[in-house]
Amino acid sequence: MDLKVFFTTFGMIFLAELGDKTQLATLCFAAESKSRLSVFFGSAGALVLTSLLAVVLGAGLGRLIPAHYIKIGAGVLFVLLGAWMIFFPGGK
């Protein structure tokens, strides 16, 4: 195991997840539920599964497309989704 990659990934994902909508949703579920352990395992399981999907898809794409292009594509997609949320907020 490459510890540098491990700690870099851990640090970046930990910081990125602080205060995001997933954490806030988990906070709300824990506040209204008597079974906080179920909320913890449910949210932890969902995060592990989405991370697994990202790793599998990233590894597959990494074999087909150079990493530089994947980073550019992810950045463009992030900006497009942000713009979409600004211009089409969804409410009534």
C-alpha atoms as one frame of an Amber mdcrd trajectory, in Angstrom:
protein
   0.000   0.000   0.000   1.283   3.451  -0.916   0.927   5.449   2.324   1.511
   8.787   0.604  -1.435   8.147  -1.744  -3.512   6.852   1.174  -2.975   9.911
   3.383  -3.326  12.367   0.490  -6.611  10.753  -0.538  -7.844  10.599   3.053
  -6.995  14.230   3.724  -8.511  15.589   0.528 -11.735  13.571   0.794 -12.091
  14.349   4.516 -11.750  18.088   3.896 -14.032  17.986   0.859 -16.756  16.153
   2.775 -16.795  18.505   5.778 -20.018  20.470   5.719 -21.270  19.057   2.422
 -24.869  18.044   1.803 -24.180  14.384   2.633 -22.852  15.286   6.065 -25.736
  17.673   6.675 -28.269  15.019   5.635 -26.633  12.519   7.994 -26.738  15.114
  10.769 -30.473  15.597  10.191 -31.152  11.854  10.169 -29.217  11.444  13.430
 -31.098  14.338  15.024 -34.515  12.833  14.307 -33.681   9.147  14.793 -33.407
   7.195  18.007 -31.193   4.644  16.258 -28.044   6.668  15.660 -26.014   3.512
  15.090 -28.287   2.649  12.145 -27.790   6.164  10.754 -24.015   5.804  11.132
 -23.849   2.398   9.427 -26.286   3.465   6.702 -24.357   6.615   5.854 -20.949
   4.922   6.170 -22.090   2.063   3.918 -23.406   4.486   1.306 -20.135   6.442
   1.311 -18.082   3.260   1.007 -20.241   2.030  -1.895 -20.043   5.332  -3.787
 -16.275   5.379  -3.226 -16.019   1.818  -4.551 -17.951   2.810  -7.667 -15.691
   5.834  -8.180 -12.535   3.719  -7.822 -13.790   1.042 -10.232 -14.928   3.610
 -12.810 -11.744   5.652 -12.359  -9.554   2.606 -12.855 -11.483   1.637 -15.985
 -11.371   5.135 -17.431  -7.698   5.420 -16.493  -6.910   2.521 -18.810  -8.747
   4.146 -21.727  -8.141   7.875 -21.253  -5.048   9.709 -19.935  -5.478  11.009
 -16.372  -4.929  14.599 -17.518  -8.044  14.463 -19.715 -10.080  12.830 -16.955
  -9.166  15.689 -14.585 -10.129  18.289 -17.194 -13.406  16.485 -17.901 -14.226
  16.231 -14.189 -13.500  19.941 -13.731 -15.668  20.914 -16.684 -18.489  18.682
 -15.450 -18.210  20.200 -11.961 -18.473  23.735 -13.383 -21.390  22.788 -15.671
 -23.319  21.174 -12.811 -22.655  24.213 -10.611 -23.925  26.544 -13.342 -26.975
  24.315 -13.838 -27.773  24.531 -10.121 -27.424  28.325 -10.179 -29.595  28.909
 -13.253 -32.109  26.100 -12.639 -32.460  25.831  -8.834 -35.399  23.457  -9.075
 -37.912  24.981  -6.668 -41.370  26.160  -7.676
